[in-house]
Amino acid sequence: MFRNSRFDQLALPFLRTAPPAHDAPVQFIRTRRARRYILRVRPDGTLRVTIPRGGSRRDAEAFVARHREWAERERVRVAAQHAPVQWLAGDAILLAGEPVLLAAEHAAEGRVLRLGGCRIRVPPTVDDLRPAAEQLLRQIAVRDLVPRLHELARRHDLSVRRVTIRNQQSRWGSCSKRGSIALNFRLVQAPAEIRDYVLIHELMHLRQPNHSRRFWRLVEQACPGFREAERWLRLEGRALF
């Protein structure tokens, strides 16, 4: 399933350009246990500088100045690995593994956001498109994930009692002892191969409820390239939350 995969060429989940590092707020923290100056970039793009015992604010500022180029590169990398709190017009998110620009259009019924063949009205004064976009992602998940799960279940001679689409914060899916499967709506943002792996993973729990060796043998039989999918979820998946 995953041969000739294009995972390494996939666009980053969020393509907003980080502001220049010289505009980033800097927080200076003095720590007695620190032995040297340390510069870190936080997920929100701010810089954190640790001042060691005996160090000075002046030397810390000079330390930041010497490492501005590194900080700029690091802020771009960090920004790409974390979903912004707000999604603005012109931001790009993944849909089925491909970047899609968010743009609210003016239609007869007012301001409208379109995504994956679905549409939703957006108040004219609202800049943050994330709530509306996530509602559309939920609609797409109901439309695409549920029938795909049943299709894969039939292929593997399995029966699913119930399917729900949820806003899970720490998992991609779950399977109950009674045969009900819950799926994270963000799966529609992942490439089709990744999405199918998660669906197969949950389906195999209908045969083996734990993560024993037998379970992983079942997964590998149904999805030989599952390790590549696990790697993508581990390295790229968190940026979808």
Secondary structure as GFF3:
##gff-version 3
##sequence-region A 1 241
A	DSSP	three_ten_helix	7	9	.	.	.	ID=ss1
A	DSSP	three_ten_helix	21	23	.	.	.	ID=ss2
A	DSSP	beta_strand	26	30	.	.	.	ID=ss3
A	DSSP	beta_strand	38	41	.	.	.	ID=ss4
A	DSSP	beta_strand	47	51	.	.	.	ID=ss5
A	DSSP	alpha_helix	57	66	.	.	.	ID=ss6
A	DSSP	alpha_helix	68	81	.	.	.	ID=ss7
A	DSSP	beta_strand	92	95	.	.	.	ID=ss8
A	DSSP	beta_strand	98	101	.	.	.	ID=ss9
A	DSSP	beta_strand	104	107	.	.	.	ID=ss10
A	DSSP	beta_strand	110	115	.	.	.	ID=ss11
A	DSSP	beta_strand	118	121	.	.	.	ID=ss12
A	DSSP	alpha_helix	130	155	.	.	.	ID=ss13
A	DSSP	beta_strand	162	166	.	.	.	ID=ss14
A	DSSP	beta_strand	173	175	.	.	.	ID=ss15
A	DSSP	beta_strand	180	184	.	.	.	ID=ss16
A	DSSP	three_ten_helix	185	189	.	.	.	ID=ss17
A	DSSP	alpha_helix	192	204	.	.	.	ID=ss18
A	DSSP	alpha_helix	213	222	.	.	.	ID=ss19
A	DSSP	alpha_helix	226	235	.	.	.	ID=ss20
A	DSSP	three_ten_helix	237	240	.	.	.	ID=ss21
###
